[in-house]
Amino acid sequence: MGQVDCVFLDVGNVILSDDPSVAFYYSELSEFICERVDPSFTYQRFLQEREALVRSGSTTPGADIARRHLSDDQWRLFQKQHQANLAPRYDALTPELPGIRDAIARLDGRVKLGLIANQPVQCVASLKRRGLWNAFSVHAISDVLGISKPDSALFRWACEQAGVPPERCLMVGDRLDNDVLPAQSLGMATVWLHWRSPYDKGVPPREEYEQLYLDSLERVSPANIAVAAGSVPSGHVVHSIQELGALLSRLVNPEERR
């Protein structure tokens, strides 16, 4: 691996845990289906359908379930209502992952830092409130720019804003499809943060629907399916924030590589 002049981080499940917000989304969607379409539809059934879809290769099980049960108008109505409900709860539903602040601080002044993330616009104000926004000089946030991963245009825009060619940039993300593969297609180095279990993130569930979602994720996750199938691409792999921090320090500091 060559010189690293810029490190890009995903936000979800790298800086902030996505699990509570995804569980909230799934809980609201299952309730909407129950109220508008099928009174017998339960959250447990929703999670069962999610697991079946993920096993079959779906990377967007929530949207796939919505399209299966809702009309286009109902789906648009739900999305509008959910965004309104999520906005005031965004901070509470996206807790900071323990240890990530220290990992970021270890890179301060040693390399350019940026964000490449599929996140709603609320992410911007939230990271500012947490004092994390200014740690990054480039902010490629999907709902701000109108470009979403895995579109390589988002990665290309971020590299151009950093003034660093992709070959000297590194992308850190928790998803192979949205983070690792599109970054590698541009020649970027990658670190896959592979959470073997959602409970390894150190963010315990606070609501029953969160617990049920974590248990579902423990049973079936796209990442663990990829590992079992032997379809993990080349690149660095870590399994915790602590491992990530140590690896990034070595990669950006030649003295620590020895």
N, C-alpha and C positions, 0 to 999 in steps of 0.2 A: 504493500500500500504506500502511495506517495504522500507528499506533504498535504496536510489538512489546514486550510486557511479559514474555513467557515463550517460551523456545525449547525445544522437545522434540527429542531425538535418538533415532533408532533405535540399536540396539547392533550388530547384524550388518551388516558391510560399511560401517559409518559410524565406529564406535569400534574394534571388533574385526573381523578378517577372518573371515568364515564359511567361506571356501573349504576350508581344511584339514579342518574338522569335517564339511562336506558330503561331501568326498571320502572321509573315513573311514567315514561312514554308507553311502555307495554301495558302497564296497569290502566292508564287512561284509555288506551286503544281498546283493550278487552272490555272495559266498562261501556265504551261507546257502542261497540258491536252488540253487547248484551241489551242496551237500552233501545237501539235503533233497528236492530235486525233480528237477533236471536236471543230471547230471554233465558235460554238454557246455556248460553255461552259463558264460560268461566275463565278466570285468569289461569287456572291450572290447565285448562284445555288450550288456551293460547300458547302456554309454554310448551306443551306437547307438540303443537303444530310447529312452533319455532324449531324444536329439536329435529323433527322430521325434515324440515326444509333445509336446515344447516347440513344434515347428513347427506342430503341430495345435492349439495353444492351451492345453495343460496348464500349470498353475502349480504342480502337485505331482507331478512326474514320478516321484520315488522311490516315493511311496505308490501311484501308479498302476501302476508296474511290480510292486510287491509284490502288489497285488490281482490282477494278471493271472496271477501264477505261484504264489501261495501261498493256502492255505486261510485262513479267518478265524482259526483256532486257531494256525496257523503264523505268521501275521502278528503276532498278539498276543505269541507267544513271542519272535519276533525283536525286537520293540520293547522288551520287558523286558530281554532280553540286551544289546541295544545300549545302553540307558540305563546299565546296570551297567558296561559297558565304557567308556562315554564319561566317566562321572563323574570317575575319577582322572586322565583325560587332558584335561579341559576346558581348562585354562590353556594347555597346549602346543598344542592344536588350535584355539585362538582367539587368535592373536597380535594385538597392538595395531597398529593402522594407523599408519605413520610420519606424524608431524605433527599427529595429532588432539589430543594432550595440549596442545600450544601453542594450537591453535584454541579449545579449551575455556577455557584460561587467559585468553585475550584477552577472554572474555565475563564473567569472574568479577567480581561486584559491579555489573555493568552491567545485568543482566537475570536473571530467574529461569530456572533450568535444570531440565529434567526428562528422563526416559527413557520412551519408549513402545516396547516391544520384545517380539517373540515369542522368548522364550529359556527354557531350562530353569532350574530353581531353582539349579543350580550357578553361574549367572551372577552371582548376588548375592555369594557369597563370593569369586568370582574378581575382580570389580570392587573389592571391599574390599581384597583382597590387593594389587592394583595401585595402590591409593590414588586410585581414580577415583570410587568410590561417593558420597563426601561432596561431590563437586562438584555433585551434583544434589539438589534438594529434593523432587522427586516421582519415584517409581519405579514405573511401570506395567509390570510384568514378567508376561507371560502366564501362565506356569506357577505363579506365586505367587498371582495373582488368580483364575485359572480362566477368564479371558477372553482370546481371541486376536484379533489383527488378521486380517482387516479389519473386525471387529465395531466399529462406531462407539462402542459402550458403553465400550470401553477408552480411547478418546480423550476421551470425555466425562468419564469418571472422572478422568483425568489433569488436565483443565482445572479440574474442581471442586476437586481437591486443591490445585492451584496458586492457586485463588482468582482466576482470570483468565478472562474470557469467551473463547470460541474465536476470536472476531473479532480478539483482540489476542494470539493465540498463533501460533507458527510451528512447523511440523513438518519435520524433516529426515530423509529416508529414501532408500534405494536402490531401492525397489520402487514401481512405479506402483499396483499392485493393493492392496498391503498398507499403504502409507504415504500416497502423494499423494492418491489418490482418496477414501479414507474421511476424511482430514483436511479436504479441500476441501468434502466434503458437510456438514461442520459449520460451515463458514465460516472455517476456519483458513487462513492463508497457508502456502505450501509451498516447500521446496527439494528438488528431485530430484537426488540424487548419482548421476549416470549414469556408471558405469564403462564406457568404450568397450571396454576390454580388461581381463581379470582381472589381467594382468601390470602394469597401471598402478597397482595398489594398493601395490606395493613390498614384497610378501611373497613371496619366491621359494619354489617347492615344495621340500620336503625328502625326499619319498618318491616312488617311481615312480607310485603310484596318484594322488597329488596332481597330478603333471605331466600325466598322462593326462586327469584331470578338467579342469584348466585349459585344455588344448588343446581339449577338447570344448566348454567354456564359450566359448572364443574363437570356435569355429565357429558355435555356436547359443546365443543367450541371449534370454530374453523381452524384455529392455530393447532390444536392437538390432533385434529383430523389430518392436517397437512404433515405433521411430524410422523404420525402413524403410517401415512402413505409414502413416506420418504420423498416428499415433494417440496422440501425446503431448499430455496436457492442458496447460492454461495453468499458469503458475507459474515460479519461478526454476529454472534448471538449471545445475549445475556438474559438472566432470569430474575433480576432484581434491580432496584435503584442503586443499591450499593455496588453491585457488579458493574452497572452502567457508569457510575461516577469514576470508578477505578480505571475502566477501559478507556473512557474519554480522556482522562488525564494522561494515560500512556500514549494515546494516539496523537495528541496535540503537542506533546513534549518529547522531543527525540531523546532527551536524557533518560526519561522513564521507560523508554522502549528497550533499553539495554538490560 
